[in-house]
């Protein structure tokens, strides 16, 4: 197994995933672009219904931009956030910006390269790092490159995949996202040029959308180009399952530095909600097979722009309790049939069930976040989770951040939790992790030469007795007035030895 260099500057950090259009809109003149609609920021209900012709185009915008992020850098400091992960910012036809065209251009709603340089500069002054989301698996059907391919330009036809009849191959059948030919050398060179531009302009980390679909040769070139410019860049691949299960050795032979840790989020959420400790234990055993130098930089999240919000997964309808039937968030089953998906029916159900902010849901979120922050790796908070944003899948999980309407109980908790992690970074950055878990109690121990941190959590609605050892200890965090001897319902205690 090849040992690869992992930039140490990422260890112990706390990350924040910014879906740029929905985070913060700085006041500026917004250009008129045909086909786009601008919603009022406080109108959080998404336009979930199809357009008049039955298509779902996602062409409504809230206008979040890079200047808005710059204005909120002190907010991140309050949360002890020091890694900002931006969703794609290139010019596209949709607000999610994953239907990319030329990723060397920034969308005019989002800003300019000067804005991006300023964001990186201001973030670096505050010792924050910037991660960007790049998309090389597919492009947008309306982008110039694909239109040239359809017109017969040979160079660009080579950039896309075609079936035996000469028709475009679309990612998962989505007609707005033609799939790229990731083995074409000229396309690989274009992608490396994109990576180079972002790194030269200040990006510290490259997150590769659907990186699990990118071939080894391609990933190797991307990583090489990035590290030639800055050896301290971290390259992270999106992978939805365990690397070994996928048969994809990306982190074993150095193709990438890290992965999005979906298996851990599934395990944490299932334990907090259902007490499925065997699934949690099995997940940690599989993760233990990853190279040791990768563990401290895995991206650990509870929710993402592709899953329901954590509050929904911890309390809402439709979640899959049985891990053998799919991930916790795989709730689309009732609307799926052979070669078809009832998008309207699914979104209608989401809109009718769009409420998940009970007191119990909030308590469960606090437990899940504590596990996330205590685990090996980098916790990544999806924008607004700390403010009480809820919602099922796209588009309900992508509501605008509720500035001045945050759920303060949750926000204050995340401020305290961030402080806990920051003040104990000496251990949490790279300390070994040991776990005891059953259907009631989870105990996480982090240990290195600087000391020991122990977190004990109670996921039940009844008090649980625990016994803290006789070593000198200092309680550094507690939930629901738990003590060294009694864990209150949905409570927890963290102490340092």
Secondary structure, DSSP 8 states (H G I E B T S, - for coil): -------GGGTT-EEEEE-GGGT---S------TT-EE--TT--S---S--TTS-----EE----HHHHHHTHHHHHHTT--EEEE---B--SSSS--S-S-TTSB-TTT--HHHHHHHHHHHHHTT-EEEEEEE-SB--TTSHHHHHHHTT-HHHHTTB-B-TTS-B-BGGG-TT-BBB-TT-HHHHHHHHHHHHHHHHTT--EEEEETGGGS-HHHHHHHHHHHHHH-TT-EEEE--SS-HHHHT--TTTTTS-SEEB-HHHHHHHHHHHHH--HHHHHHHHHHHTTS-HHHHTT-EEES--TTS--HHHHHHSTT----GGG--TT---GGGEETTEE-HHHHHHHHHHT-----HHHHHHHHHHHHHHHHSSSEEEEETTGGGT----STTTT-----TT---HHHHHHHHHHHHHHHHTHHHHTT-EEEEEE-SSEEEEEEEETTEEEEEEEE-SSS-EE----SS--EEEEEETT--SSEE-TT-EEEEE-
